[in-house]
Amino acid sequence: MAELILPENRDGYSSVLDEMFERRYRLFFDTPEGLGWIPEECGIERGYDKDAFDKDDTVYIVERMPNGDVVGFCRFNPTIL
């Protein structure tokens, strides 16, 4: 099930966002297929990929399995044109 996490409802999704940041870390830093980035060089806390683009107004779509596990995610940041 895909869930839309907005600034207005974010407080109700803190555990989901925590799992997303942990999974994102594993995806980018802890897998052989990862990007080979070094967390400290990116300003990332080891084990938790929350960066400068995860802001108060960021919107997330998080895909979860029926058991609640996070299996996919994306983030959207507002832009000014």
Beta strands, then each sheet from edge to edge (+ up, - down):
strand 1: 2-5
strand 2: 59-64
strand 3: 70-76
sheet 1: 1+ 2- 3+
end
